[in-house]
Amino acid sequence: MSVSPSSSAAVSVSGSAAAAAAPTQADLLDFVRRTAADAALIDSLPLDPQGRTWVRLEGPGGSEAWLIGWPPGTGTGWHDHADSVGAFLTARGELKEHSLAARLPTDGWKTLELTEGVDRERRLTAGRGRAFGRHHVHEVLNESSDRHAVSVHAYYPPLPRIRRYSRTGNVLRLEQVERPEDWQ
């Protein structure tokens, strides 16, 4: 089961009209922190034992935001958010993020060999999160065998596309490019 209301039914937690200036990574991180602290909102997310669930939120300054439920053992796979900056924070449970500390070419490639030392790993327990810049390549996982995790995510500009990758050892391969109409 996936819950994804239309944008007209999106939950508003920003409390104000769109800001005149584009939100920064710090603004997005502040938003996900404040939103994750809203226990009633976090409790309102329907959780499915088989698949991730999500509700679109109204983010600050016209950003795209999501409340996401992660069943035990689920993850995103390797991906990036193209030209968007973003932030996410674990509201409940624990998530693990694997990321690359290397800037990848944005277009014109299908397979890259990564050098040693570019891998990063973070454990994000409830209340912990992070902001990231454009073209940040990562995967997010709920490695728990018995507990759901819930997180809040925000991106600006609203996601123009998501590139999905496969990874075998140090080889990263572009597999698919998704556009908003593919997930909304």
PASEBA-1860 file (N, C-alpha, C; in nm, 3 decimals):
! residues 184
1> MSVSPSSS> 0.084/-0.117/0.000/0.000/0.000/0.000/0.088/0.123/0.000 ~ 0.059/0.218/-0.085/0.131/0.344/-0.089/0.032/0.456/-0.078 ~ 0.056/0.546/0.014/-0.031/0.660/0.031/0.039/0.780/-0.028 ~ -0.021/0.843/-0.125/0.040/0.960/-0.188/-0.069/1.054/-0.234 ~ -0.115/1.143/-0.145/-0.222/1.233/-0.185/-0.176/1.325/-0.297 ~ -0.273/1.371/-0.374/-0.239/1.469/-0.478/-0.188/1.595/-0.413 ~ -0.119/1.678/-0.491/-0.061/1.799/-0.433/-0.166/1.891/-0.375 ~ -0.290/1.884/-0.424/-0.395/1.968/-0.366/-0.435/1.920/-0.227
9> AAVSVSGS> -0.405/1.793/-0.196/-0.436/1.740/-0.064/-0.312/1.727/0.022 ~ -0.202/1.785/-0.023/-0.077/1.774/0.052/-0.091/1.837/0.190 ~ -0.023/1.778/0.286/-0.026/1.826/0.422/0.062/1.950/0.434 ~ 0.012/2.056/0.492/0.091/2.178/0.508/0.147/2.185/0.648 ~ 0.279/2.188/0.657/0.343/2.205/0.786/0.438/2.324/0.785 ~ 0.442/2.396/0.673/0.535/2.509/0.664/0.484/2.630/0.739 ~ 0.352/2.649/0.749/0.296/2.757/0.826/0.306/2.893/0.761 ~ 0.362/2.903/0.641/0.371/3.032/0.575/0.368/3.014/0.425
17> AAAAAAPT> 0.343/3.122/0.355/0.343/3.120/0.209/0.486/3.099/0.160 ~ 0.498/3.070/0.034/0.630/3.048/-0.025/0.720/3.168/0.001 ~ 0.841/3.140/0.040/0.937/3.246/0.070/0.983/3.311/-0.060 ~ 1.029/3.435/-0.050/1.075/3.508/-0.168/1.203/3.445/-0.223 ~ 1.291/3.397/-0.137/1.417/3.338/-0.180/1.407/3.187/-0.175 ~ 1.484/3.122/-0.260/1.488/2.976/-0.260/1.542/2.926/-0.127 ~ 1.484/2.819/-0.073/1.536/2.766/0.053/1.675/2.706/0.035 ~ 1.759/2.725/0.135/1.894/2.669/0.135/1.891/2.529/0.195
25> QADLLDFV> 2.006/2.462/0.190/2.017/2.331/0.256/1.986/2.345/0.404 ~ 2.032/2.453/0.467/2.006/2.476/0.610/1.857/2.495/0.635 ~ 1.788/2.567/0.547/1.643/2.586/0.560/1.571/2.452/0.551 ~ 1.613/2.368/0.457/1.549/2.238/0.440/1.574/2.149/0.561 ~ 1.697/2.154/0.615/1.727/2.074/0.733/1.645/2.122/0.853 ~ 1.630/2.252/0.868/1.547/2.306/0.976/1.402/2.260/0.959 ~ 1.351/2.262/0.837/1.215/2.217/0.809/1.196/2.070/0.847 ~ 1.288/1.982/0.804/1.270/1.840/0.835/1.282/1.814/0.985
33> RRTAADAA> 1.366/1.892/1.054/1.376/1.880/1.201/1.243/1.915/1.268 ~ 1.188/2.031/1.231/1.062/2.076/1.291/0.948/1.980/1.258 ~ 0.945/1.932/1.135/0.838/1.842/1.093/0.849/1.708/1.166 ~ 0.969/1.655/1.180/0.989/1.527/1.248/0.952/1.535/1.395 ~ 0.955/1.655/1.453/0.918/1.673/1.593/0.767/1.677/1.614 ~ 0.690/1.680/1.506/0.543/1.682/1.514/0.492/1.539/1.530 ~ 0.480/1.494/1.653/0.443/1.355/1.683/0.310/1.316/1.619 ~ 0.213/1.407/1.619/0.081/1.376/1.560/0.095/1.349/1.410
41> LIDSLPLD> 0.176/1.427/1.342/0.197/1.405/1.199/0.267/1.272/1.175 ~ 0.371/1.245/1.251/0.445/1.119/1.235/0.352/1.000/1.261 ~ 0.269/1.010/1.366/0.174/0.902/1.399/0.067/0.884/1.292 ~ 0.041/0.988/1.212/-0.067/0.979/1.112/-0.027/0.901/0.988 ~ 0.101/0.873/0.969/0.145/0.802/0.850/0.106/0.655/0.857 ~ 0.027/0.606/0.761/-0.005/0.463/0.762/0.120/0.383/0.728 ~ 0.146/0.279/0.804/0.264/0.195/0.781/0.220/0.061/0.724 ~ 0.288/0.016/0.622/0.259/-0.109/0.555/0.375/-0.205/0.583
49> PQGRTWVR> 0.347/-0.328/0.624/0.456/-0.421/0.654/0.536/-0.464/0.531 ~ 0.482/-0.444/0.411/0.548/-0.493/0.289/0.623/-0.387/0.210 ~ 0.577/-0.264/0.211/0.640/-0.164/0.125/0.640/-0.027/0.189 ~ 0.725/0.060/0.135/0.731/0.196/0.188/0.599/0.268/0.161 ~ 0.564/0.357/0.251/0.447/0.443/0.235/0.495/0.587/0.241 ~ 0.419/0.677/0.183/0.460/0.817/0.183/0.341/0.909/0.170 ~ 0.360/1.028/0.223/0.264/1.136/0.211/0.342/1.259/0.170 ~ 0.293/1.328/0.069/0.359/1.451/0.025/0.321/1.563/0.121
57> LEGPGGSE> 0.422/1.644/0.154/0.403/1.758/0.244/0.432/1.887/0.167 ~ 0.387/1.997/0.220/0.419/2.127/0.163/0.545/2.178/0.231 ~ 0.653/2.184/0.156/0.781/2.228/0.210/0.797/2.379/0.203 ~ 0.904/2.430/0.262/0.926/2.575/0.263/0.967/2.629/0.126 ~ 0.921/2.747/0.094/0.965/2.817/-0.027/0.943/2.742/-0.156 ~ 0.837/2.662/-0.164/0.809/2.588/-0.286/0.887/2.459/-0.300 ~ 0.950/2.415/-0.192/1.024/2.288/-0.198/0.928/2.170/-0.197 ~ 0.979/2.056/-0.238/0.904/1.931/-0.236/0.942/1.858/-0.108
65> AWLIGWPP> 0.844/1.807/-0.035/0.873/1.738/0.091/0.789/1.612/0.102 ~ 0.843/1.514/0.176/0.776/1.385/0.191/0.795/1.331/0.332 ~ 0.692/1.266/0.382/0.697/1.187/0.504/0.697/1.042/0.456 ~ 0.798/0.964/0.494/0.815/0.829/0.439/0.824/0.726/0.552 ~ 0.749/0.617/0.536/0.755/0.503/0.627/0.833/0.390/0.563 ~ 0.925/0.333/0.640/1.017/0.229/0.592/0.993/0.100/0.669 ~ 0.936/-0.003/0.609/0.926/-0.132/0.678/1.065/-0.191/0.702 ~ 1.075/-0.284/0.795/1.204/-0.350/0.818/1.261/-0.407/0.688
73> GTGTGWHD> 1.391/-0.387/0.669/1.460/-0.447/0.556/1.443/-0.376/0.422 ~ 1.387/-0.256/0.419/1.367/-0.187/0.291/1.472/-0.079/0.268 ~ 1.485/-0.038/0.144/1.579/0.068/0.108/1.547/0.127/-0.026 ~ 1.624/0.228/-0.061/1.599/0.301/-0.185/1.678/0.250/-0.304 ~ 1.788/0.182/-0.280/1.883/0.156/-0.388/1.963/0.284/-0.413 ~ 2.072/0.271/-0.488/2.157/0.387/-0.518/2.084/0.481/-0.611 ~ 2.088/0.612/-0.580/2.020/0.713/-0.662/2.077/0.851/-0.632 ~ 2.039/0.948/-0.712/2.066/1.088/-0.681/1.939/1.169/-0.708
81> HADSVGAF> 1.944/1.297/-0.675/1.828/1.385/-0.691/1.856/1.494/-0.794 ~ 1.945/1.463/-0.887/1.980/1.552/-0.998/2.018/1.691/-0.947 ~ 1.950/1.794/-0.994/1.987/1.932/-0.964/1.929/1.986/-0.834 ~ 1.866/1.903/-0.755/1.805/1.949/-0.630/1.902/1.935/-0.512 ~ 1.896/2.031/-0.419/1.960/2.014/-0.289/1.855/1.953/-0.198 ~ 1.896/1.895/-0.087/1.797/1.831/-0.003/1.841/1.813/0.140 ~ 1.749/1.759/0.218/1.775/1.724/0.358/1.678/1.613/0.396 ~ 1.722/1.527/0.486/1.630/1.430/0.543/1.670/1.402/0.686
89> LTARGELK> 1.573/1.356/0.763/1.594/1.331/0.905/1.508/1.213/0.947 ~ 1.564/1.127/1.029/1.490/1.013/1.082/1.403/1.062/1.198 ~ 1.273/1.043/1.187/1.180/1.083/1.291/1.158/0.970/1.392 ~ 1.165/0.847/1.345/1.143/0.731/1.430/1.225/0.615/1.376 ~ 1.280/0.534/1.465/1.361/0.420/1.422/1.503/0.463/1.388 ~ 1.563/0.390/1.295/1.700/0.419/1.252/1.715/0.388/1.104 ~ 1.783/0.477/1.035/1.816/0.456/0.895/1.967/0.458/0.878 ~ 2.014/0.393/0.775/2.155/0.395/0.740/2.167/0.455/0.601
97> EHSLAARL> 2.265/0.545/0.583/2.290/0.604/0.453/2.430/0.565/0.408 ~ 2.438/0.512/0.287/2.566/0.491/0.218/2.571/0.602/0.114 ~ 2.683/0.671/0.104/2.695/0.778/0.005/2.835/0.778/-0.055 ~ 2.850/0.856/-0.160/2.978/0.870/-0.227/3.033/1.009/-0.202 ~ 3.156/1.017/-0.159/3.223/1.146/-0.136/3.302/1.182/-0.261 ~ 3.232/1.184/-0.373/3.294/1.218/-0.501/3.187/1.280/-0.589 ~ 3.222/1.383/-0.660/3.128/1.444/-0.753/3.133/1.367/-0.884 ~ 3.017/1.320/-0.928/3.009/1.243/-1.052/2.975/1.335/-1.168
105> PTDGWKTL> 3.014/1.298/-1.289/2.967/1.375/-1.404/2.814/1.368/-1.408 ~ 2.750/1.475/-1.448/2.604/1.477/-1.443/2.539/1.404/-1.560 ~ 2.600/1.406/-1.674/2.541/1.342/-1.792/2.651/1.285/-1.880 ~ 2.612/1.200/-1.975/2.705/1.151/-2.074/2.782/1.027/-2.036 ~ 2.734/0.951/-1.941/2.803/0.828/-1.902/2.701/0.722/-1.863 ~ 2.741/0.596/-1.870/2.657/0.485/-1.827/2.725/0.404/-1.717 ~ 2.859/0.397/-1.717/2.932/0.317/-1.620/3.055/0.395/-1.574 ~ 3.075/0.396/-1.441/3.193/0.460/-1.383/3.261/0.364/-1.288
113> ELTEGVDR> 3.394/0.367/-1.287/3.470/0.292/-1.188/3.508/0.390/-1.078 ~ 3.465/0.361/-0.956/3.491/0.449/-0.841/3.626/0.417/-0.781 ~ 3.695/0.519/-0.735/3.825/0.497/-0.671/3.805/0.457/-0.526 ~ 3.907/0.401/-0.467/3.903/0.363/-0.326/3.884/0.488/-0.240 ~ 3.817/0.472/-0.129/3.803/0.580/-0.032/3.689/0.677/-0.055 ~ 3.602/0.651/-0.153/3.492/0.745/-0.177/3.365/0.708/-0.101 ~ 3.364/0.590/-0.041/3.243/0.546/0.031/3.232/0.609/0.169 ~ 3.111/0.650/0.202/3.079/0.703/0.335/2.957/0.629/0.388
121> ERRLTAGR> 2.949/0.619/0.521/2.835/0.552/0.584/2.794/0.632/0.707 ~ 2.663/0.652/0.723/2.609/0.722/0.840/2.493/0.643/0.896 ~ 2.488/0.634/1.028/2.371/0.579/1.096/2.293/0.698/1.148 ~ 2.167/0.705/1.111/2.083/0.818/1.149/1.970/0.767/1.238 ~ 1.991/0.781/1.368/1.889/0.742/1.466/1.785/0.853/1.473 ~ 1.676/0.830/1.545/1.568/0.929/1.556/1.626/1.063/1.600 ~ 1.588/1.168/1.527/1.635/1.303/1.557/1.761/1.343/1.482 ~ 1.822/1.249/1.410/1.944/1.280/1.334/1.914/1.282/1.185
129> GRAFGRHH> 1.978/1.375/1.118/1.957/1.387/0.975/2.075/1.455/0.910 ~ 2.055/1.495/0.786/2.163/1.562/0.714/2.108/1.637/0.595 ~ 2.182/1.735/0.552/2.154/1.808/0.429/2.256/1.765/0.326 ~ 2.224/1.782/0.198/2.318/1.745/0.092/2.298/1.836/-0.029 ~ 2.403/1.843/-0.110/2.403/1.928/-0.228/2.354/1.857/-0.353 ~ 2.362/1.928/-0.462/2.320/1.874/-0.591/2.403/1.750/-0.628 ~ 2.339/1.656/-0.695/2.404/1.536/-0.748/2.462/1.446/-0.639 ~ 2.407/1.451/-0.520/2.451/1.365/-0.410/2.403/1.223/-0.437
137> VHEVLNES> 2.495/1.129/-0.450/2.462/0.989/-0.479/2.462/0.911/-0.348 ~ 2.348/0.843/-0.321/2.340/0.767/-0.197/2.234/0.658/-0.206 ~ 2.231/0.576/-0.103/2.120/0.483/-0.080/2.086/0.492/0.067 ~ 1.957/0.476/0.098/1.909/0.484/0.236/1.841/0.351/0.267 ~ 1.869/0.296/0.387/1.821/0.163/0.424/1.765/0.162/0.566 ~ 1.661/0.082/0.585/1.618/0.046/0.720/1.664/-0.098/0.740 ~ 1.773/-0.115/0.812/1.830/-0.248/0.830/1.767/-0.326/0.946 ~ 1.675/-0.266/1.016/1.610/-0.337/1.127/1.536/-0.460/1.074
145> SDRHAVSV> 1.535/-0.564/1.154/1.460/-0.683/1.115/1.317/-0.682/1.169 ~ 1.287/-0.584/1.258/1.154/-0.587/1.320/1.091/-0.450/1.348 ~ 1.155/-0.340/1.310/1.100/-0.208/1.341/1.090/-0.121/1.216 ~ 0.975/-0.055/1.203/0.960/0.047/1.099/1.047/0.168/1.135 ~ 1.085/0.241/1.035/1.146/0.373/1.053/1.057/0.473/0.980 ~ 1.060/0.597/1.025/0.986/0.705/0.959/1.082/0.822/0.943 ~ 1.079/0.884/0.826/1.169/0.996/0.799/1.095/1.107/0.725 ~ 1.156/1.226/0.729/1.105/1.344/0.659/1.212/1.390/0.562
153> HAYYPPLP> 1.173/1.421/0.438/1.265/1.460/0.331/1.216/1.589/0.267 ~ 1.308/1.674/0.224/1.273/1.797/0.151/1.377/1.824/0.044 ~ 1.331/1.872/-0.073/1.418/1.896/-0.187/1.381/2.028/-0.254 ~ 1.484/2.102/-0.298/1.461/2.223/-0.376/1.568/2.236/-0.482 ~ 1.529/2.265/-0.605/1.392/2.277/-0.651/1.323/2.141/-0.646 ~ 1.187/2.141/-0.657/1.117/2.013/-0.659/1.185/1.919/-0.759 ~ 1.191/1.793/-0.723/1.271/1.696/-0.797/1.241/1.696/-0.947 ~ 1.340/1.735/-1.030/1.321/1.732/-1.174/1.336/1.591/-1.230
161> RIRRYSRT> 1.415/1.509/-1.160/1.438/1.371/-1.198/1.517/1.302/-1.088 ~ 1.513/1.172/-1.091/1.596/1.089/-1.003/1.667/0.990/-1.094 ~ 1.798/0.983/-1.077/1.875/0.883/-1.152/1.900/0.765/-1.059 ~ 1.871/0.644/-1.108/1.889/0.521/-1.031/2.010/0.446/-1.085 ~ 2.087/0.391/-0.991/2.212/0.323/-1.026/2.213/0.182/-0.969 ~ 2.293/0.096/-1.030/2.328/-0.032/-0.969/2.476/-0.021/-0.934 ~ 2.515/-0.101/-0.837/2.655/-0.098/-0.796/2.704/-0.239/-0.772 ~ 2.817/-0.271/-0.834/2.884/-0.398/-0.812/3.029/-0.363/-0.780
169> GNVLRLEQ> 3.069/-0.385/-0.654/3.204/-0.348/-0.614/3.224/-0.198/-0.633 ~ 3.328/-0.162/-0.709/3.356/-0.021/-0.734/3.297/0.030/-0.865 ~ 3.210/-0.048/-0.928/3.149/-0.007/-1.054/3.006/0.040/-1.031 ~ 2.981/0.165/-1.071/2.848/0.227/-1.061/2.793/0.237/-1.203 ~ 2.670/0.191/-1.221/2.609/0.191/-1.354/2.475/0.263/-1.348 ~ 2.456/0.359/-1.439/2.328/0.427/-1.452/2.228/0.330/-1.512 ~ 2.117/0.307/-1.441/2.017/0.210/-1.487/1.889/0.275/-1.539 ~ 1.849/0.386/-1.477/1.718/0.442/-1.511/1.713/0.588/-1.470
177> VERPEDWQ> 1.639/0.668/-1.545/1.612/0.806/-1.509/1.460/0.818/-1.491 ~ 1.419/0.859/-1.371/1.276/0.876/-1.342/1.242/1.024/-1.341 ~ 1.124/1.056/-1.385/1.072/1.193/-1.382/0.955/1.198/-1.286 ~ 0.914/1.318/-1.242/0.805/1.329/-1.143/0.680/1.249/-1.178 ~ 0.642/1.244/-1.302/0.520/1.170/-1.339/0.533/1.021/-1.311 ~ 0.655/0.971/-1.291/0.675/0.829/-1.262/0.643/0.793/-1.117 ~ 0.644/0.889/-1.026/0.624/0.857/-0.883/0.516/0.937/-0.817 ~ 0.448/1.023/-0.887/0.342/1.104/-0.822/0.206/1.059/-0.864
END
